Every structure is written in structure tokens, then in C-alpha cells.
């Protein structure tokens, strides 16, 4: 069983621009087991769902 934390975005710190923080989207998939229960849990492909532990490919 995997014990991963959900990550939907990666924050990239930059010292060269005035904005300071830029977000970069990370591809994800919804956990099929949680989706059947009516919950939406995003998982990075190849990892396990942090809620139910189901591997997501």
C-alpha cells in the first residue's frame, strides 16, 4: 500500500521576476475507486491514492 501525499501542482520559486512564485500544473488522474464512491481524488499516475491506497496508472 502506498502512502503518498496528493500533489496537484508544483511550486517553482524564482528570483528573477517580480511575481516570486509560479505554479506549474502536474498531470494527474482521478482515483477510480474513490470516483465510484462519489469522491474526486487526484493522483499522480504511477502512484497510489492517498485516501484508499488504490494504485493509479
PyMOL Python script that loads the backbone (N, CA, C, O; Angstrom):
from pymol import cmd

cmd.read_pdbstr("""\
ATOM      1  N   UNK A   1       0.839  -1.165   0.000  1.00  0.00           N
ATOM      2  CA  UNK A   1       0.000   0.000   0.000  1.00  0.00           C
ATOM      3  C   UNK A   1       0.894   1.242   0.000  1.00  0.00           C
ATOM      4  O   UNK A   1       1.845   1.322   0.779  1.00  0.00           O
ATOM      5  N   UNK A   2       0.600   2.193  -0.853  1.00  0.00           N
ATOM      6  CA  UNK A   2       1.385   3.421  -0.947  1.00  0.00           C
ATOM      7  C   UNK A   2       0.906   4.432   0.079  1.00  0.00           C
ATOM      8  O   UNK A   2      -0.273   4.466   0.429  1.00  0.00           O
ATOM      9  N   UNK A   3       1.808   5.236   0.545  1.00  0.00           N
ATOM     10  CA  UNK A   3       1.480   6.328   1.459  1.00  0.00           C
ATOM     11  C   UNK A   3       2.045   7.614   0.873  1.00  0.00           C
ATOM     12  O   UNK A   3       3.113   8.078   1.272  1.00  0.00           O
ATOM     13  N   UNK A   4       1.315   8.178  -0.076  1.00  0.00           N
ATOM     14  CA  UNK A   4       1.759   9.387  -0.750  1.00  0.00           C
ATOM     15  C   UNK A   4       0.818  10.541  -0.417  1.00  0.00           C
ATOM     16  O   UNK A   4      -0.354  10.326  -0.106  1.00  0.00           O
ATOM     17  N   UNK A   5       1.326  11.738  -0.483  1.00  0.00           N
ATOM     18  CA  UNK A   5       0.509  12.921  -0.291  1.00  0.00           C
ATOM     19  C   UNK A   5       0.061  13.407  -1.661  1.00  0.00           C
ATOM     20  O   UNK A   5       0.832  13.346  -2.618  1.00  0.00           O
ATOM     21  N   UNK A   6      -1.184  13.894  -1.771  1.00  0.00           N
ATOM     22  CA  UNK A   6      -1.649  14.380  -3.072  1.00  0.00           C
ATOM     23  C   UNK A   6      -0.901  15.644  -3.483  1.00  0.00           C
ATOM     24  O   UNK A   6      -0.729  16.561  -2.680  1.00  0.00           O
ATOM     25  N   UNK A   7      -0.464  15.686  -4.723  1.00  0.00           N
ATOM     26  CA  UNK A   7       0.222  16.860  -5.255  1.00  0.00           C
ATOM     27  C   UNK A   7      -0.438  17.195  -6.586  1.00  0.00           C
ATOM     28  O   UNK A   7      -0.352  16.427  -7.544  1.00  0.00           O
ATOM     29  N   UNK A   8      -1.088  18.331  -6.634  1.00  0.00           N
ATOM     30  CA  UNK A   8      -1.725  18.758  -7.871  1.00  0.00           C
ATOM     31  C   UNK A   8      -0.869  19.771  -8.624  1.00  0.00           C
ATOM     32  O   UNK A   8      -0.984  19.897  -9.843  1.00  0.00           O
ATOM     33  N   UNK A   9      -0.025  20.483  -7.916  1.00  0.00           N
ATOM     34  CA  UNK A   9       0.813  21.482  -8.546  1.00  0.00           C
ATOM     35  C   UNK A   9       2.187  21.477  -7.893  1.00  0.00           C
ATOM     36  O   UNK A   9       2.346  21.094  -6.734  1.00  0.00           O
ATOM     37  N   UNK A  10       3.155  21.906  -8.653  1.00  0.00           N
ATOM     38  CA  UNK A  10       4.492  22.089  -8.133  1.00  0.00           C
ATOM     39  C   UNK A  10       4.767  23.576  -8.100  1.00  0.00           C
ATOM     40  O   UNK A  10       4.503  24.270  -9.082  1.00  0.00           O
ATOM     41  N   UNK A  11       5.284  24.077  -7.010  1.00  0.00           N
ATOM     42  CA  UNK A  11       5.598  25.495  -6.907  1.00  0.00           C
ATOM     43  C   UNK A  11       7.069  25.688  -7.225  1.00  0.00           C
ATOM     44  O   UNK A  11       7.938  25.031  -6.652  1.00  0.00           O
ATOM     45  N   UNK A  12       7.330  26.602  -8.149  1.00  0.00           N
ATOM     46  CA  UNK A  12       8.694  26.895  -8.566  1.00  0.00           C
ATOM     47  C   UNK A  12       9.017  28.306  -8.093  1.00  0.00           C
ATOM     48  O   UNK A  12       8.382  29.274  -8.513  1.00  0.00           O
ATOM     49  N   UNK A  13      10.004  28.413  -7.220  1.00  0.00           N
ATOM     50  CA  UNK A  13      10.417  29.723  -6.743  1.00  0.00           C
ATOM     51  C   UNK A  13      11.394  30.336  -7.733  1.00  0.00           C
ATOM     52  O   UNK A  13      12.294  29.664  -8.236  1.00  0.00           O
ATOM     53  N   UNK A  14      11.204  31.607  -8.000  1.00  0.00           N
ATOM     54  CA  UNK A  14      12.059  32.291  -8.957  1.00  0.00           C
ATOM     55  C   UNK A  14      12.555  33.594  -8.349  1.00  0.00           C
ATOM     56  O   UNK A  14      11.786  34.331  -7.731  1.00  0.00           O
ATOM     57  N   UNK A  15      13.837  33.874  -8.523  1.00  0.00           N
ATOM     58  CA  UNK A  15      14.406  35.110  -8.002  1.00  0.00           C
ATOM     59  C   UNK A  15      14.552  36.147  -9.106  1.00  0.00           C
ATOM     60  O   UNK A  15      15.025  37.254  -8.849  1.00  0.00           O
ATOM     61  N   UNK A  16      14.151  35.809 -10.338  1.00  0.00           N
ATOM     62  CA  UNK A  16      14.383  36.703 -11.463  1.00  0.00           C
ATOM     63  C   UNK A  16      13.190  37.555 -11.847  1.00  0.00           C
ATOM     64  O   UNK A  16      13.353  38.499 -12.619  1.00  0.00           O
ATOM     65  N   UNK A  17      12.001  37.267 -11.348  1.00  0.00           N
ATOM     66  CA  UNK A  17      10.850  38.071 -11.744  1.00  0.00           C
ATOM     67  C   UNK A  17      10.173  38.660 -10.503  1.00  0.00           C
ATOM     68  O   UNK A  17      10.452  38.245  -9.378  1.00  0.00           O
ATOM     69  N   UNK A  18       9.305  39.602 -10.714  1.00  0.00           N
ATOM     70  CA  UNK A  18       8.635  40.279  -9.618  1.00  0.00           C
ATOM     71  C   UNK A  18       7.533  39.459  -8.992  1.00  0.00           C
ATOM     72  O   UNK A  18       7.144  39.733  -7.857  1.00  0.00           O
ATOM     73  N   UNK A  19       7.012  38.460  -9.689  1.00  0.00           N
ATOM     74  CA  UNK A  19       5.898  37.674  -9.174  1.00  0.00           C
ATOM     75  C   UNK A  19       6.326  36.807  -7.993  1.00  0.00           C
ATOM     76  O   UNK A  19       5.576  36.684  -7.024  1.00  0.00           O
ATOM     77  N   UNK A  20       7.502  36.210  -8.049  1.00  0.00           N
ATOM     78  CA  UNK A  20       8.022  35.427  -6.937  1.00  0.00           C
ATOM     79  C   UNK A  20       7.679  33.956  -7.005  1.00  0.00           C
ATOM     80  O   UNK A  20       8.578  33.122  -6.898  1.00  0.00           O
ATOM     81  N   UNK A  21       6.414  33.602  -7.180  1.00  0.00           N
ATOM     82  CA  UNK A  21       6.006  32.198  -7.193  1.00  0.00           C
ATOM     83  C   UNK A  21       5.227  31.924  -8.472  1.00  0.00           C
ATOM     84  O   UNK A  21       4.311  32.663  -8.833  1.00  0.00           O
ATOM     85  N   UNK A  22       5.606  30.863  -9.137  1.00  0.00           N
ATOM     86  CA  UNK A  22       4.919  30.427 -10.349  1.00  0.00           C
ATOM     87  C   UNK A  22       4.437  29.008 -10.129  1.00  0.00           C
ATOM     88  O   UNK A  22       5.178  28.184  -9.593  1.00  0.00           O
ATOM     89  N   UNK A  23       3.211  28.703 -10.533  1.00  0.00           N
ATOM     90  CA  UNK A  23       2.721  27.337 -10.408  1.00  0.00           C
ATOM     91  C   UNK A  23       2.790  26.653 -11.766  1.00  0.00           C
ATOM     92  O   UNK A  23       2.528  27.262 -12.803  1.00  0.00           O
ATOM     93  N   UNK A  24       3.147  25.378 -11.736  1.00  0.00           N
ATOM     94  CA  UNK A  24       3.256  24.571 -12.935  1.00  0.00           C
ATOM     95  C   UNK A  24       2.333  23.372 -12.759  1.00  0.00           C
ATOM     96  O   UNK A  24       2.501  22.607 -11.809  1.00  0.00           O
ATOM     97  N   UNK A  25       1.357  23.188 -13.657  1.00  0.00           N
ATOM     98  CA  UNK A  25       0.451  22.054 -13.494  1.00  0.00           C
ATOM     99  C   UNK A  25       1.160  20.712 -13.661  1.00  0.00           C
ATOM    100  O   UNK A  25       2.067  20.572 -14.481  1.00  0.00           O
ATOM    101  N   UNK A  26       0.732  19.736 -12.874  1.00  0.00           N
ATOM    102  CA  UNK A  26       1.269  18.389 -12.935  1.00  0.00           C
ATOM    103  C   UNK A  26       0.133  17.482 -13.412  1.00  0.00           C
ATOM    104  O   UNK A  26      -0.972  17.549 -12.874  1.00  0.00           O
ATOM    105  N   UNK A  27       0.391  16.633 -14.417  1.00  0.00           N
ATOM    106  CA  UNK A  27      -0.684  15.765 -14.880  1.00  0.00           C
ATOM    107  C   UNK A  27      -1.147  14.822 -13.780  1.00  0.00           C
ATOM    108  O   UNK A  27      -0.333  14.266 -13.042  1.00  0.00           O
ATOM    109  N   UNK A  28      -2.428  14.649 -13.679  1.00  0.00           N
ATOM    110  CA  UNK A  28      -2.974  13.766 -12.659  1.00  0.00           C
ATOM    111  C   UNK A  28      -4.174  13.004 -13.182  1.00  0.00           C
ATOM    112  O   UNK A  28      -4.739  13.340 -14.223  1.00  0.00           O
ATOM    113  N   UNK A  29      -4.550  11.985 -12.453  1.00  0.00           N
ATOM    114  CA  UNK A  29      -5.728  11.187 -12.798  1.00  0.00           C
ATOM    115  C   UNK A  29      -6.586  11.047 -11.564  1.00  0.00           C
ATOM    116  O   UNK A  29      -6.090  11.071 -10.437  1.00  0.00           O
ATOM    117  N   UNK A  30      -7.872  10.901 -11.784  1.00  0.00           N
ATOM    118  CA  UNK A  30      -8.776  10.681 -10.660  1.00  0.00           C
ATOM    119  C   UNK A  30      -8.726   9.215 -10.256  1.00  0.00           C
ATOM    120  O   UNK A  30      -8.670   8.330 -11.110  1.00  0.00           O
ATOM    121  N   UNK A  31      -8.747   8.963  -8.957  1.00  0.00           N
ATOM    122  CA  UNK A  31      -8.739   7.595  -8.452  1.00  0.00           C
ATOM    123  C   UNK A  31     -10.058   6.934  -8.821  1.00  0.00           C
ATOM    124  O   UNK A  31     -11.119   7.447  -8.464  1.00  0.00           O
ATOM    125  N   UNK A  32     -10.018   5.795  -9.535  1.00  0.00           N
ATOM    126  CA  UNK A  32     -11.260   5.149  -9.961  1.00  0.00           C
ATOM    127  C   UNK A  32     -12.085   4.608  -8.794  1.00  0.00           C
ATOM    128  O   UNK A  32     -13.314   4.639  -8.845  1.00  0.00           O
ATOM    129  N   UNK A  33     -11.425   4.113  -7.743  1.00  0.00           N
ATOM    130  CA  UNK A  33     -12.155   3.558  -6.600  1.00  0.00           C
ATOM    131  C   UNK A  33     -12.889   4.667  -5.842  1.00  0.00           C
ATOM    132  O   UNK A  33     -14.046   4.502  -5.456  1.00  0.00           O
ATOM    133  N   UNK A  34     -12.217   5.785  -5.636  1.00  0.00           N
ATOM    134  CA  UNK A  34     -12.857   6.908  -4.939  1.00  0.00           C
ATOM    135  C   UNK A  34     -13.955   7.520  -5.808  1.00  0.00           C
ATOM    136  O   UNK A  34     -14.985   7.959  -5.298  1.00  0.00           O
ATOM    137  N   UNK A  35     -13.728   7.545  -7.118  1.00  0.00           N
ATOM    138  CA  UNK A  35     -14.720   8.102  -8.039  1.00  0.00           C
ATOM    139  C   UNK A  35     -16.015   7.303  -7.990  1.00  0.00           C
ATOM    140  O   UNK A  35     -17.100   7.877  -8.083  1.00  0.00           O
ATOM    141  N   UNK A  36     -15.912   5.977  -7.844  1.00  0.00           N
ATOM    142  CA  UNK A  36     -17.111   5.133  -7.724  1.00  0.00           C
ATOM    143  C   UNK A  36     -17.912   5.456  -6.469  1.00  0.00           C
ATOM    144  O   UNK A  36     -19.131   5.284  -6.442  1.00  0.00           O
ATOM    145  N   UNK A  37     -17.222   5.926  -5.430  1.00  0.00           N
ATOM    146  CA  UNK A  37     -17.897   6.299  -4.189  1.00  0.00           C
ATOM    147  C   UNK A  37     -18.401   7.738  -4.225  1.00  0.00           C
ATOM    148  O   UNK A  37     -19.025   8.208  -3.273  1.00  0.00           O
ATOM    149  N   UNK A  38     -18.128   8.438  -5.331  1.00  0.00           N
ATOM    150  CA  UNK A  38     -18.587   9.811  -5.467  1.00  0.00           C
ATOM    151  C   UNK A  38     -17.582  10.849  -5.019  1.00  0.00           C
ATOM    152  O   UNK A  38     -17.904  12.036  -4.968  1.00  0.00           O
ATOM    153  N   UNK A  39     -16.360  10.424  -4.691  1.00  0.00           N
ATOM    154  CA  UNK A  39     -15.317  11.354  -4.267  1.00  0.00           C
ATOM    155  C   UNK A  39     -14.355  11.606  -5.428  1.00  0.00           C
ATOM    156  O   UNK A  39     -14.092  10.708  -6.229  1.00  0.00           O
ATOM    157  N   UNK A  40     -13.839  12.811  -5.516  1.00  0.00           N
ATOM    158  CA  UNK A  40     -12.836  13.136  -6.525  1.00  0.00           C
ATOM    159  C   UNK A  40     -11.508  13.314  -5.825  1.00  0.00           C
ATOM    160  O   UNK A  40     -11.308  14.272  -5.078  1.00  0.00           O
ATOM    161  N   UNK A  41     -10.592  12.376  -6.074  1.00  0.00           N
ATOM    162  CA  UNK A  41      -9.246  12.433  -5.503  1.00  0.00           C
ATOM    163  C   UNK A  41      -8.270  12.341  -6.670  1.00  0.00           C
ATOM    164  O   UNK A  41      -8.286  11.370  -7.426  1.00  0.00           O
ATOM    165  N   UNK A  42      -7.413  13.365  -6.815  1.00  0.00           N
ATOM    166  CA  UNK A  42      -6.434  13.388  -7.902  1.00  0.00           C
ATOM    167  C   UNK A  42      -5.150  12.711  -7.458  1.00  0.00           C
ATOM    168  O   UNK A  42      -4.674  12.918  -6.341  1.00  0.00           O
ATOM    169  N   UNK A  43      -4.589  11.887  -8.362  1.00  0.00           N
ATOM    170  CA  UNK A  43      -3.387  11.111  -8.060  1.00  0.00           C
ATOM    171  C   UNK A  43      -2.427  11.235  -9.239  1.00  0.00           C
ATOM    172  O   UNK A  43      -2.847  11.225 -10.396  1.00  0.00           O
ATOM    173  N   UNK A  44      -1.150  11.352  -8.939  1.00  0.00           N
ATOM    174  CA  UNK A  44      -0.133  11.350  -9.985  1.00  0.00           C
ATOM    175  C   UNK A  44      -0.062   9.934 -10.557  1.00  0.00           C
ATOM    176  O   UNK A  44       0.041   8.972  -9.795  1.00  0.00           O
ATOM    177  N   UNK A  45      -0.115   9.786 -11.909  1.00  0.00           N
ATOM    178  CA  UNK A  45      -0.040   8.447 -12.497  1.00  0.00           C
ATOM    179  C   UNK A  45       1.191   7.689 -12.009  1.00  0.00           C
ATOM    180  O   UNK A  45       2.292   8.236 -11.945  1.00  0.00           O
ATOM    181  N   UNK A  46       0.983   6.421 -11.667  1.00  0.00           N
ATOM    182  CA  UNK A  46       2.063   5.577 -11.162  1.00  0.00           C
ATOM    183  C   UNK A  46       2.140   5.564  -9.642  1.00  0.00           C
ATOM    184  O   UNK A  46       2.919   4.801  -9.070  1.00  0.00           O
ATOM    185  N   UNK A  47       1.340   6.401  -8.977  1.00  0.00           N
ATOM    186  CA  UNK A  47       1.319   6.462  -7.514  1.00  0.00           C
ATOM    187  C   UNK A  47       0.026   5.828  -7.001  1.00  0.00           C
ATOM    188  O   UNK A  47      -0.842   5.442  -7.784  1.00  0.00           O
ATOM    189  N   UNK A  48      -0.088   5.727  -5.695  1.00  0.00           N
ATOM    190  CA  UNK A  48      -1.292   5.188  -5.072  1.00  0.00           C
ATOM    191  C   UNK A  48      -2.134   6.319  -4.515  1.00  0.00           C
ATOM    192  O   UNK A  48      -1.614   7.364  -4.125  1.00  0.00           O
ATOM    193  N   UNK A  49      -3.415   6.105  -4.483  1.00  0.00           N
ATOM    194  CA  UNK A  49      -4.355   7.085  -3.948  1.00  0.00           C
ATOM    195  C   UNK A  49      -4.059   7.290  -2.456  1.00  0.00           C
ATOM    196  O   UNK A  49      -3.930   6.319  -1.711  1.00  0.00           O
ATOM    197  N   UNK A  50      -3.951   8.562  -2.017  1.00  0.00           N
ATOM    198  CA  UNK A  50      -3.664   8.814  -0.611  1.00  0.00           C
ATOM    199  C   UNK A  50      -4.852   8.516   0.315  1.00  0.00           C
ATOM    200  O   UNK A  50      -4.681   8.398   1.528  1.00  0.00           O
ATOM    201  N   UNK A  51      -6.053   8.396  -0.260  1.00  0.00           N
ATOM    202  CA  UNK A  51      -7.248   8.143   0.549  1.00  0.00           C
ATOM    203  C   UNK A  51      -7.495   6.652   0.733  1.00  0.00           C
ATOM    204  O   UNK A  51      -7.709   6.184   1.851  1.00  0.00           O
ATOM    205  N   UNK A  52      -7.464   5.898  -0.388  1.00  0.00           N
ATOM    206  CA  UNK A  52      -7.834   4.487  -0.298  1.00  0.00           C
ATOM    207  C   UNK A  52      -6.679   3.525  -0.603  1.00  0.00           C
ATOM    208  O   UNK A  52      -6.793   2.326  -0.351  1.00  0.00           O
ATOM    209  N   UNK A  53      -5.561   4.045  -1.147  1.00  0.00           N
ATOM    210  CA  UNK A  53      -4.405   3.195  -1.432  1.00  0.00           C
ATOM    211  C   UNK A  53      -4.437   2.480  -2.761  1.00  0.00           C
ATOM    212  O   UNK A  53      -3.562   1.657  -3.029  1.00  0.00           O
ATOM    213  N   UNK A  54      -5.425   2.768  -3.612  1.00  0.00           N
ATOM    214  CA  UNK A  54      -5.533   2.119  -4.909  1.00  0.00           C
ATOM    215  C   UNK A  54      -4.433   2.630  -5.848  1.00  0.00           C
ATOM    216  O   UNK A  54      -4.273   3.841  -5.994  1.00  0.00           O
ATOM    217  N   UNK A  55      -3.668   1.726  -6.490  1.00  0.00           N
ATOM    218  CA  UNK A  55      -2.678   2.174  -7.474  1.00  0.00           C
ATOM    219  C   UNK A  55      -3.368   2.799  -8.687  1.00  0.00           C
ATOM    220  O   UNK A  55      -4.361   2.271  -9.187  1.00  0.00           O
ATOM    221  N   UNK A  56      -2.838   3.915  -9.146  1.00  0.00           N
ATOM    222  CA  UNK A  56      -3.429   4.613 -10.300  1.00  0.00           C
ATOM    223  C   UNK A  56      -2.381   4.652 -11.401  1.00  0.00           C
ATOM    224  O   UNK A  56      -1.267   5.134 -11.197  1.00  0.00           O
ATOM    225  N   UNK A  57      -2.754   4.135 -12.582  1.00  0.00           N
ATOM    226  CA  UNK A  57      -1.796   4.116 -13.707  1.00  0.00           C
ATOM    227  C   UNK A  57      -2.117   5.195 -14.709  1.00  0.00           C
ATOM    228  O   UNK A  57      -1.421   5.328 -15.716  1.00  0.00           O
TER     229      UNK A  57
END
""", "prot")
cmd.dss("prot")
cmd.show_as("cartoon", "prot")
cmd.util.cbc("prot")
cmd.orient("prot")
